[in-house]
Amino acid sequence: MQVQSEDFIARAADALSDTAASANRRRLGLQLPAQREAAVATFGAFQSLRDHVESVRRHTLQHLDTYLDEFEQQALENGNQVHFARNGEELNQRVLSIIQRHSAKRVAKGKSMVTEETGLNAALEAAGLRVTETDLGEYIVQQAGEQPSHIVAPALHKPEADIRSLFYEKHPLGARDLDTAEDMVAEARRVLREEFLAADIGIIGANALVAESGYSMLVTNEGNGDLCANLPPVLVICTTVDRLLPRLSDAMSMLRLLVRSTTGQPITSYTSFYSGPARDGDIDGPRETHIVLLDNGRSDILASDYRSMLQCIRCGACLNHCPVYVAAGGHAYGSVYPGPMGSVLTPLLTSLEESHTLPNACTSCGRCEEVCPANIPLPQLLRDLRHAENEAQLLPTPVRLGLKAHAWLVQRPQLYRWLSGLFARSLSRLGRTHWLARRVPGMTDYLNTRDLPMPAKETFLAQLQREAENE
């Protein structure tokens, strides 16, 4: 997995300087959480189901080898061919060998963060294949030569005007009007229909694997996954070993959390279970089905103190509620997985040395843990990674010295209270003269994108002490 997280600060600064995009992200940062909140409120039993799914996910990971064996046996009995890939390069090679064995030339591809992680598209295109993303958001970013900015809504960052210009440039359809979003969706539908019909190979991901039946579950809102799975003669399902669940009922429980956490819907438009290739008498479906299961460091994570990260169901709720993600956008992270979940997962899948800036992309507000349907303690995992970063001396020297100075100061309560009181009074004066605060070194860029609330004239401890003395 390619990571450019060492540029996070620079990328975030560039994102914040784009005022139009920043305003759009802020609107989405209000809209998506509101949709989730409404869906959770009307559901009623969200928390109890959340606890149940967490226990199922934890149990499955504790017995992952058992459930992998069960899934493989059932999938083989259903007529699938099952492959295991230790890393991204091995997954890409296995998929390419399947395609070359059939002398295929064109691939219709459903949305899959796993294949984004391994760089599958680039590997297949380097071998001379035509690969077309068929999820509308993925198709847009593919045509733009960009990577997804969100794990659920890949083109969340693209303004409508940019998509319109992109379609005029990339689609040789002659003169026509693309005045509305509906016009652009209709055009994409016409273009992608030809890709579905001409594809030799279909590639999709999976939201869950059911051990007891050998089935894979796919959730979409566009139906493109079903077309990729059923129209081409050969289907390849790419997913990771941690997607396993013991029973079909567990998958349905997870689904009820997933969709409400992602888009605020009670249920997604399309939920499909794939058992295997078409049987004698079936009028449609692939004639050959392959399931490629990727490890790529998951076994190491499972054996570490960060194993709870593997409970993630890829809903994107932590991104939608994260003030850093909403402010900076997904591309600032330089990784396939942005936001809080990516700030934990990327260093674990690559190395802390490559990705050590990402765990610092956090305000410690705790919203990610509050909304995570899998109850993953994301703030604690981020703090653990920051501690490891400090222990490895990956932080710049001034930052490490600042942390040591802060640790020294908090062990001297009287001095700490005096200095914090002085700071509170100074900050209050600056807050009343916002124009002056903008001229403080280090504050200019920060205040260009947000307003500080009016600071109190005294600290909380000082207020508490004064109230106690007055009683």
C-alpha positions as CSV (number, residue, x, y, z in Angstrom):
1,M,0.0,0.0,0.0
2,Q,1.4,3.3,-1.1
3,V,1.4,6.0,1.7
4,Q,2.4,9.6,1.5
5,S,1.4,10.5,5.1
6,E,4.6,12.3,5.7
7,D,3.0,15.1,3.7
8,F,-0.1,15.2,5.9
9,I,0.5,18.7,7.3
10,A,1.2,20.1,3.8
11,R,-1.8,18.3,2.3
12,A,-4.1,19.5,5.1
13,A,-2.9,23.1,4.6
14,D,-3.6,22.9,0.9
15,A,-7.1,21.5,1.6
16,L,-7.9,24.3,4.2
17,S,-6.8,27.0,1.7
18,D,-9.5,25.8,-0.7
19,T,-12.4,27.8,0.9
20,A,-15.1,26.5,-1.4
21,A,-14.2,22.8,-0.8
22,S,-13.8,23.5,3.0
23,A,-17.3,25.0,3.1
24,N,-18.7,22.0,1.3
25,R,-17.0,19.5,3.7
26,R,-18.4,21.4,6.7
27,R,-21.9,21.1,5.3
28,L,-21.5,17.4,4.8
29,G,-20.0,17.2,8.3
30,L,-23.3,18.4,9.6
31,Q,-25.6,16.6,7.2
32,L,-24.2,13.0,7.4
33,P,-24.1,12.9,11.3
34,A,-27.7,14.3,11.4
35,Q,-28.9,11.5,9.1
36,R,-27.2,8.9,11.2
37,E,-28.6,10.4,14.4
38,A,-32.1,10.3,13.0
39,A,-31.7,6.7,11.9
40,V,-30.4,5.6,15.2
41,A,-33.1,7.4,17.1
42,T,-35.9,5.7,15.2
43,F,-34.3,2.3,15.4
44,G,-34.6,2.0,19.2
45,A,-32.4,-1.0,19.9
46,F,-29.2,0.4,18.3
47,Q,-27.0,0.1,21.4
48,S,-28.0,-3.4,22.3
49,L,-27.4,-4.5,18.7
50,R,-24.1,-2.7,18.7
51,D,-23.0,-4.6,21.8
52,H,-24.1,-7.9,20.2
53,V,-22.2,-7.2,16.9
54,E,-19.1,-6.2,18.9
55,S,-19.2,-9.5,20.8
56,V,-19.7,-11.5,17.6
57,R,-16.8,-9.7,15.8
58,R,-14.5,-10.2,18.8
59,H,-15.5,-13.9,19.1
60,T,-14.9,-14.4,15.4
61,L,-11.4,-12.8,15.5
62,Q,-10.5,-14.9,18.5
63,H,-11.4,-18.1,16.5
64,L,-10.5,-16.8,13.1
65,D,-8.6,-19.9,12.0
66,T,-11.6,-22.1,12.8
67,Y,-14.0,-19.9,10.9
68,L,-11.6,-19.6,7.9
69,D,-11.5,-23.4,7.6
70,E,-15.3,-23.6,7.8
71,F,-15.8,-20.9,5.2
72,E,-13.3,-22.4,2.8
73,Q,-14.9,-25.8,3.1
74,Q,-18.4,-24.5,2.5
75,A,-17.3,-22.2,-0.3
76,L,-15.5,-25.1,-2.1
77,E,-18.7,-27.2,-1.7
78,N,-20.6,-24.4,-3.4
79,G,-18.4,-24.6,-6.4
80,N,-16.1,-21.6,-5.7
81,Q,-12.3,-21.6,-6.0
82,V,-10.7,-20.2,-2.9
83,H,-7.3,-18.5,-2.9
84,F,-5.2,-17.0,0.0
85,A,-2.9,-14.0,-0.6
86,R,-0.3,-13.0,2.0
87,N,0.2,-9.5,0.7
88,G,-1.1,-7.1,-1.9
89,E,1.4,-8.1,-4.6
90,E,0.3,-11.7,-4.2
91,L,-3.4,-10.8,-4.5
92,N,-2.7,-8.8,-7.7
93,Q,-0.8,-11.7,-9.2
94,R,-3.5,-14.3,-8.3
95,V,-6.2,-12.1,-9.9
96,L,-4.1,-11.5,-13.0
97,S,-3.3,-15.1,-13.4
98,I,-7.1,-15.9,-13.3
99,I,-7.7,-13.3,-15.9
100,Q,-4.9,-14.4,-18.2
101,R,-6.0,-18.0,-18.0
102,H,-9.2,-17.0,-19.6
103,S,-7.5,-14.7,-22.2
104,A,-9.7,-11.9,-20.9
105,K,-9.3,-8.3,-21.9
106,R,-12.0,-6.2,-20.2
107,V,-12.8,-6.1,-16.5
108,A,-15.9,-4.5,-14.9
109,K,-15.1,-3.8,-11.3
110,G,-17.3,-3.0,-8.3
111,K,-16.2,-0.9,-5.4
112,S,-13.5,-2.5,-3.3
113,M,-11.3,-0.8,-0.8
114,V,-9.2,-4.0,-0.6
115,T,-8.2,-3.6,-4.3
116,E,-7.5,0.0,-3.7
117,E,-5.2,-1.1,-0.9
118,T,-3.3,-3.5,-3.1
119,G,-3.3,-1.2,-6.2
120,L,-5.0,-3.9,-8.3
121,N,-6.2,-1.6,-11.1
122,A,-2.6,-0.3,-11.8
123,A,-1.3,-3.9,-11.8
124,L,-4.0,-5.1,-14.3
125,E,-3.6,-2.0,-16.5
126,A,0.1,-2.5,-16.6
127,A,-0.6,-6.0,-18.1
128,G,-2.7,-4.4,-20.9
129,L,-6.2,-4.9,-19.5
130,R,-9.0,-2.4,-19.6
131,V,-10.4,-2.0,-16.1
132,T,-13.5,0.1,-15.5
133,E,-14.8,1.1,-12.1
134,T,-18.6,0.8,-12.1
135,D,-19.6,2.4,-8.8
136,L,-20.4,6.0,-9.8
137,G,-18.1,7.6,-7.3
138,E,-15.3,5.2,-8.1
139,Y,-15.8,5.8,-11.8
140,I,-15.6,9.5,-11.3
141,V,-12.3,9.4,-9.4
142,Q,-10.9,6.8,-11.9
143,Q,-11.6,9.2,-14.8
144,A,-10.1,12.0,-12.8
145,G,-7.0,10.0,-12.0
146,E,-7.5,10.4,-8.3
147,Q,-7.9,8.1,-5.3
148,P,-11.1,7.9,-3.3
149,S,-11.4,10.6,-0.5
150,H,-13.9,8.5,1.5
151,I,-14.3,4.8,2.1
152,V,-18.0,4.9,1.3
153,A,-18.4,7.9,-0.9
154,P,-15.3,8.0,-3.1
155,A,-16.1,11.2,-5.0
156,L,-17.3,13.2,-2.0
157,H,-14.7,15.8,-2.6
158,K,-15.7,16.5,-6.3
159,P,-17.9,19.6,-7.0
160,E,-20.7,19.1,-9.5
161,A,-19.0,21.5,-12.0
162,D,-15.8,19.5,-12.0
163,I,-17.7,16.2,-12.7
164,R,-19.6,17.9,-15.5
165,S,-16.3,19.1,-17.1
166,L,-14.8,15.6,-16.6
167,F,-17.7,13.9,-18.4
168,Y,-17.5,16.4,-21.3
169,E,-13.8,15.6,-21.6
170,K,-13.8,11.8,-21.2
171,H,-17.1,10.8,-23.0
172,P,-16.9,11.2,-26.8
173,L,-20.6,11.5,-27.1
174,G,-20.9,14.7,-29.1
175,A,-22.9,17.8,-28.2
176,R,-25.3,17.4,-25.3
177,D,-26.4,19.2,-22.2
178,L,-25.3,18.0,-18.7
179,D,-27.1,20.8,-16.8
180,T,-28.3,18.7,-13.9
181,A,-27.0,15.9,-11.7
182,E,-29.7,13.7,-13.2
183,D,-28.3,14.3,-16.6
184,M,-24.8,13.3,-15.5
185,V,-26.0,10.2,-13.8
186,A,-28.0,9.2,-16.9
187,E,-24.9,9.7,-19.1
188,A,-22.7,7.6,-16.7
189,R,-25.4,4.9,-16.8
190,R,-25.3,4.8,-20.6
191,V,-21.5,4.6,-20.7
192,L,-21.2,2.0,-18.0
193,R,-23.9,-0.3,-19.5
194,E,-21.6,-1.0,-22.4
195,E,-18.8,-1.9,-20.0
196,F,-21.0,-4.4,-18.1
197,L,-22.1,-6.1,-21.4
198,A,-18.6,-6.3,-22.8
199,A,-16.7,-7.4,-19.7
200,D,-15.0,-10.7,-19.7
201,I,-14.3,-10.6,-15.9
202,G,-16.2,-9.2,-13.0
203,I,-14.4,-8.1,-9.8
204,I,-16.2,-7.2,-6.6
205,G,-15.5,-6.9,-2.9
206,A,-17.5,-8.2,0.1
207,N,-18.9,-6.6,3.2
208,A,-19.0,-10.0,5.0
209,L,-18.2,-13.6,4.6
210,V,-20.6,-16.2,6.2
211,A,-18.7,-19.2,7.6
212,E,-21.6,-21.5,8.0
213,S,-22.7,-21.3,4.3
214,G,-19.6,-20.1,2.4
215,Y,-21.6,-17.1,1.1
216,S,-20.3,-13.6,0.6
217,M,-22.4,-10.5,1.2
218,L,-22.2,-7.3,-0.8
219,V,-24.0,-4.0,0.0
220,T,-24.5,-1.3,-2.6
221,N,-26.9,1.5,-3.4
222,E,-26.5,1.4,-7.2
223,G,-26.8,-2.3,-8.2
224,N,-23.5,-2.2,-10.1
225,G,-22.1,-5.0,-7.9
226,D,-24.8,-7.4,-9.0
227,L,-24.1,-6.5,-12.7
228,C,-20.4,-7.1,-12.2
229,A,-21.2,-10.4,-10.4
230,N,-23.7,-11.8,-12.8
231,L,-23.1,-10.6,-16.4
232,P,-19.4,-11.6,-17.0
233,P,-18.7,-15.3,-17.3
234,V,-16.0,-15.2,-14.5
235,L,-16.4,-13.5,-11.1
236,V,-13.5,-12.7,-8.7
237,I,-14.4,-11.7,-5.1
238,C,-11.5,-9.9,-3.4
239,T,-11.8,-9.3,0.4
240,T,-9.8,-9.7,3.6
241,V,-9.7,-12.6,6.1
242,D,-11.2,-10.4,8.9
243,R,-14.5,-10.0,7.0
244,L,-15.7,-13.4,8.4
245,L,-18.9,-13.8,10.5
246,P,-20.1,-17.2,11.9
247,R,-23.8,-17.2,10.8
248,L,-26.1,-15.5,8.3
249,S,-28.0,-14.0,11.2
250,D,-24.7,-12.2,12.3
251,A,-24.4,-10.7,8.8
252,M,-27.9,-9.4,9.0
253,S,-27.3,-7.9,12.4
254,M,-24.2,-6.2,11.1
255,L,-26.1,-4.9,8.1
256,R,-28.6,-3.1,10.3
257,L,-25.8,-1.2,12.0
258,L,-23.8,-0.7,8.8
259,V,-26.4,1.1,6.7
260,R,-27.7,3.3,9.5
261,S,-24.1,4.3,10.4
262,T,-23.1,5.0,6.8
263,T,-26.0,6.9,5.2
264,G,-28.8,7.0,7.7
265,Q,-30.9,4.6,5.7
266,P,-32.9,1.8,7.4
267,I,-31.6,-0.6,4.7
268,T,-29.4,-0.2,1.6
269,S,-30.9,-0.4,-1.9
270,Y,-29.2,-3.7,-2.8
271,T,-28.0,-6.4,-0.4
272,S,-26.8,-9.5,-2.2
273,F,-25.5,-12.9,-1.1
274,Y,-23.3,-14.9,-3.6
275,S,-23.1,-18.6,-3.1
276,G,-21.0,-19.6,-6.1
277,P,-21.1,-20.1,-9.9
278,A,-24.3,-20.7,-11.8
279,R,-25.7,-24.2,-11.6
280,D,-27.2,-26.3,-14.4
281,G,-30.5,-24.7,-15.3
282,D,-29.6,-21.2,-14.0
283,I,-30.4,-18.6,-16.6
284,D,-27.7,-16.2,-15.4
285,G,-24.7,-15.9,-13.2
286,P,-21.0,-16.5,-13.7
287,R,-19.8,-19.9,-14.9
288,E,-16.7,-19.7,-12.6
289,T,-16.2,-17.9,-9.3
290,H,-13.0,-17.2,-7.4
291,I,-12.7,-15.9,-3.8
292,V,-9.3,-14.3,-3.0
293,L,-8.7,-13.7,0.7
294,L,-6.1,-11.2,1.7
295,D,-4.0,-11.1,4.9
296,N,-1.6,-8.2,4.2
297,G,-0.7,-7.7,7.9
298,R,-4.0,-8.6,9.5
299,S,-2.5,-11.6,11.2
300,D,0.1,-9.4,12.8
301,I,-2.6,-6.9,13.9
302,L,-4.6,-9.8,15.4
303,A,-1.6,-10.8,17.5
304,S,-1.1,-7.3,18.7
305,D,-2.7,-4.9,21.2
306,Y,-4.5,-3.2,18.3
307,R,-6.6,-6.3,17.4
308,S,-9.9,-4.4,18.1
309,M,-9.2,-2.4,14.9
310,L,-10.1,-5.5,12.9
311,Q,-13.7,-5.3,14.3
312,C,-14.2,-2.3,11.9
313,I,-17.1,-2.8,9.5
314,R,-16.1,0.0,7.1
315,C,-19.1,2.2,7.7
316,G,-17.3,5.5,7.5
317,A,-19.2,7.0,10.5
318,C,-15.9,7.9,12.2
319,L,-14.9,9.9,9.1
320,N,-18.2,11.8,9.0
321,H,-18.0,12.9,12.6
322,C,-14.2,13.6,12.8
323,P,-13.5,17.4,12.8
324,V,-10.0,16.8,11.3
325,Y,-11.4,14.7,8.4
326,V,-14.2,17.2,7.8
327,A,-11.7,20.1,7.8
328,A,-8.9,18.5,5.7
329,G,-10.7,15.9,3.6
330,G,-9.6,12.4,2.7
331,H,-6.7,13.1,0.3
332,A,-4.8,14.9,3.1
333,Y,-4.1,11.5,4.7
334,G,-2.2,10.2,1.7
335,S,-3.7,6.7,2.2
336,V,-6.5,4.5,1.0
337,Y,-8.0,4.6,4.5
338,P,-8.5,8.2,5.8
339,G,-10.1,9.6,9.0
340,P,-9.8,8.0,12.5
341,M,-10.0,4.4,11.3
342,G,-7.3,5.1,8.7
343,S,-5.1,6.9,11.2
344,V,-5.0,3.7,13.2
345,L,-5.1,1.1,10.3
346,T,-2.6,2.7,7.9
347,P,0.4,2.6,10.4
348,L,-0.5,-1.0,11.2
349,L,-0.6,-2.1,7.6
350,T,2.5,-0.2,6.6
351,S,4.8,0.9,9.4
352,L,4.8,3.6,12.1
353,E,7.9,5.1,10.5
354,E,6.1,5.6,7.2
355,S,2.8,6.8,8.7
356,H,3.6,8.3,12.1
357,T,2.0,11.7,11.4
358,L,-1.5,10.1,11.0
359,P,-2.2,9.3,14.6
360,N,-1.6,13.0,15.4
361,A,-4.4,14.0,13.1
362,C,-6.8,14.0,16.0
363,T,-8.3,16.5,18.4
364,S,-9.1,13.8,21.0
365,C,-12.8,14.8,21.0
366,G,-13.8,11.1,21.2
367,R,-16.7,11.4,18.6
368,C,-15.3,8.5,16.6
369,E,-15.7,6.1,19.5
370,E,-19.1,7.4,20.3
371,V,-20.5,6.6,16.8
372,C,-18.5,3.5,15.9
373,P,-21.0,0.7,15.5
374,A,-18.3,-1.9,16.3
375,N,-17.4,-0.1,19.6
376,I,-13.7,0.2,18.6
377,P,-11.8,2.4,21.2
378,L,-10.3,4.5,18.4
379,P,-9.1,7.4,20.7
380,Q,-7.2,4.9,22.9
381,L,-5.6,3.2,19.8
382,L,-4.5,6.6,18.5
383,R,-3.0,7.5,21.9
384,D,-1.1,4.2,21.9
385,L,0.3,4.8,18.5
386,R,1.3,8.3,19.5
387,H,3.1,6.9,22.6
388,A,4.9,4.4,20.3
389,E,5.8,7.3,18.0
390,N,7.3,9.2,20.9
391,E,9.2,6.1,22.2
392,A,10.6,5.5,18.7
393,Q,11.7,9.2,18.7
394,L,9.9,9.8,15.4
395,L,8.6,13.2,16.5
396,P,10.6,16.3,15.8
397,T,12.9,17.3,18.6
398,P,11.0,20.5,19.6
399,V,7.7,18.5,19.9
400,R,9.3,15.8,22.1
401,L,10.9,18.5,24.3
402,G,7.5,20.2,24.5
403,L,5.9,17.0,25.7
404,K,8.6,16.5,28.3
405,A,8.1,20.1,29.5
406,H,4.4,19.6,29.8
407,A,4.8,16.3,31.7
408,W,7.2,18.2,34.1
409,L,4.7,21.0,34.5
410,V,1.6,18.9,35.3
411,Q,3.5,17.3,38.2
412,R,3.7,20.8,39.8
413,P,0.0,21.7,40.3
414,Q,0.5,25.2,41.8
415,L,2.8,26.3,39.0
416,Y,0.5,24.7,36.4
417,R,-2.6,26.5,37.8
418,W,-0.8,29.8,37.8
419,L,0.4,29.5,34.3
420,S,-2.9,28.2,33.0
421,G,-4.7,31.1,34.7
422,L,-2.3,33.5,33.0
423,F,-2.9,31.9,29.7
424,A,-6.7,32.0,30.1
425,R,-6.6,35.7,30.8
426,S,-4.4,36.4,27.9
427,L,-6.5,34.2,25.6
428,S,-9.6,36.0,26.7
429,R,-8.2,39.4,25.7
430,L,-7.1,38.0,22.4
431,G,-10.5,36.5,21.8
432,R,-12.1,39.9,22.3
433,T,-9.8,41.3,19.6
434,H,-9.9,38.6,17.0
435,W,-8.0,40.8,14.5
436,L,-5.0,40.8,17.0
437,A,-5.2,37.0,17.5
438,R,-4.8,36.5,13.8
439,R,-1.4,38.1,14.0
440,V,0.0,35.8,16.7
441,P,2.6,33.5,15.1
442,G,1.1,30.1,14.4
443,M,-2.5,31.3,14.7
444,T,-3.0,32.9,11.3
445,D,-3.8,29.8,9.3
446,Y,-5.8,28.3,12.1
447,L,-8.1,31.3,12.5
448,N,-8.5,31.7,8.7
449,T,-10.7,28.6,8.7
450,R,-12.5,28.9,12.0
451,D,-13.6,31.2,14.8
452,L,-12.6,30.6,18.4
453,P,-15.4,30.7,21.0
454,M,-15.1,33.6,23.5
455,P,-12.7,32.2,26.1
456,A,-13.5,32.4,29.8
457,K,-11.5,34.9,31.9
458,E,-10.4,32.2,34.3
459,T,-9.8,28.4,34.3
460,F,-12.3,25.8,35.3
461,L,-10.3,25.0,38.4
462,A,-10.3,28.7,39.4
463,Q,-14.0,28.9,38.9
464,L,-14.6,25.8,41.0
465,Q,-12.3,27.0,43.8
466,R,-14.0,30.5,43.9
467,E,-17.5,28.9,44.0
468,A,-16.4,26.6,46.9
469,E,-15.1,29.6,48.8
470,N,-18.4,31.4,48.4
471,E,-20.5,28.5,49.7
